[in-house]
Amino acid sequence: MSSSPSGTNVGQTTTWTSLAVPANGTLAVTVTASVDTPVTVSAVTNLAKPSGTPDPELPECDVRGDADAGECDGGQGADE
């Protein structure tokens, strides 16, 4: 696993410190990970959140692509 800007990658978690989001701006961070094959799970979930905040409820998303996209993106489908 790698990250940009450089973060600390431990297990399945990447942590960045001393990052600042400009007022009314954005900050992009990237994590690149690989998945061992064969994939033995039916769902893979990604989560980004500020440290110290509780994990939100996440929908189960089918990695085969046959789940309703609205369920996997928090109801923010492209047609909404």
URVEN-V368211 format. One record per residue. N is the residue number from 1. RES is the residue in three letters. NEAR is the number of other C-alpha atoms within 8 Angstrom. Layout:
N;RES;NEAR  N;RES;NEAR
//
This chain:
1;MET;7  2;SER;9  3;SER;12  4;SER;8  5;PRO;6  6;SER;7  7;GLY;11  8;THR;7  9;ASN;11  10;VAL;6  11;GLY;4  12;GLN;5  13;THR;6  14;THR;10  15;THR;7  16;TRP;8  17;THR;5  18;SER;4  19;LEU;5  20;ALA;5  21;VAL;7  22;PRO;7  23;ALA;4  24;ASN;4  25;GLY;6  26;THR;6  27;LEU;7  28;ALA;4  29;VAL;7  30;THR;7  31;VAL;9  32;THR;7  33;ALA;6  34;SER;5  35;VAL;5  36;ASP;5  37;THR;5  38;PRO;4  39;VAL;7  40;THR;5  41;VAL;5  42;SER;8  43;ALA;8  44;VAL;8  45;THR;7  46;ASN;4  47;LEU;4  48;ALA;4  49;LYS;6  50;PRO;5  51;SER;4  52;GLY;4  53;THR;6  54;PRO;4  55;ASP;5  56;PRO;4  57;GLU;4  58;LEU;5  59;PRO;7  60;GLU;8  61;CYS;10  62;ASP;10  63;VAL;8  64;ARG;6  65;GLY;5  66;ASP;6  67;ALA;9  68;ASP;6  69;ALA;8  70;GLY;9  71;GLU;11  72;CYS;11  73;ASP;8  74;GLY;8  75;GLY;8  76;GLN;7  77;GLY;9  78;ALA;4  79;ASP;3  80;GLU;4
//
